[in-house]
């Protein structure tokens, strides 16, 4: 047993005074769908609905064991890390100051305050996270506190490895493959160090934030020029230095990026079929099953569902993106003749499985024609072949803008 494995086991044992192990559940739906024994490690069912309290617990435990007077902890976070630290500040009876961007949804601020109670203070600072982080670090230095990193810290990594300890205990063996979401790299660095070469791995990043893939290609952590913030729990521009050292030997082919729109489809599938609420980052590992094919047939696979802090105000956006990805909803600019009966002719094309979700005259592009923004929903992707064929047969022209992100920002 390595020193890291020993420390991870000790951390897991110490956590039992605070919260129970999260469930490891065989999922019948996914097992049947992918021809494998699929288990979900339900970190979305922790007391703060993510694994982040593990790293916070372990890092704070170690600091306090060395110097009990270190009673001030500081962090910068807009989500799960803030909630994990808040929970542990109340548990240890120490003060926490949590810096969050001004733009943080009120729901996340409220949850953080509920978990921390009187032990924490939330300070809303900065429009962008970099500004928030700088303010938090400056305050921490001035106040003589301990800055609690969300991922780039050996003790945090060790705490996240407790997920692997529980998987082994609950399964009573090491699985054939573990599928892990990657943001800053704390969870993946911890579990891969704990299991070592005993199993295979698939590390999953959102396509709009592949900081690990970029680091592996460059041989060192690099800062991405742009990050899509939709998968906010894993949208990290630069993987942690300590995390990359633990992950630098990972085969780049075992690191995959998945579409943000496809993640939305997985979120809805898990909600509608299984009744499981996952945030976008929490759905990454389940979504990756779609890319693994024969590599997982007949194998025992564990997907770590890393978080369930989903803001239901985003549900309409998630549904919209999922429908577009699944080919069930498309948007067009239609050139509609300005003559009596033209609209009725168009409407006659639609069948019983089709519905108009958006209809808006944009302008008259010519005396005899007008431009119409139209959104069409259907129940089967193949229905669009017939719809578009019949539009063309009527002599009407159209432009499909479904995947035109720039145009869609202005008209959809």
Buried (B, 14 or more C-beta within 10 A) or exposed (E): EEEBBEBBBBBBEBBEEBBEBBBBBEBEEBBEBBEBBBBBBBBBBBBBBBBBBBBBBBBBBBBBEEEEEBBBBBBBBBBBBBBBBBBBBBBBEBBBBBBBBEEBBEEBBEBBBEBBEEBBBBBEBBEEBEBBBBBBBEBBEEEEBBBBBBBBBBBBBBBBBBBBBBBBEBBEEBBBBBBBBBBBBBBBBBBBBBBEEEBBBBBBBBBBBBBBBBBBEEEEBBEBEEBEEBBBBBBBBBBBEBBBBBBEEBEEEBBBBBBBBBBBBBBBBBBEEBEBBBBBBBBBBBBBBEBBEEBBEEBBBBBBBBBBBBBEEBBEEBBBBBBBBBBBBBBBBBBBBEEEEBBEBBEEBBEEEBEEBBBEEEEEEEEEBBBBBBBBBBEEEEBBEBBBEBBEEBEBEBEEBBEBEEBEEEEB
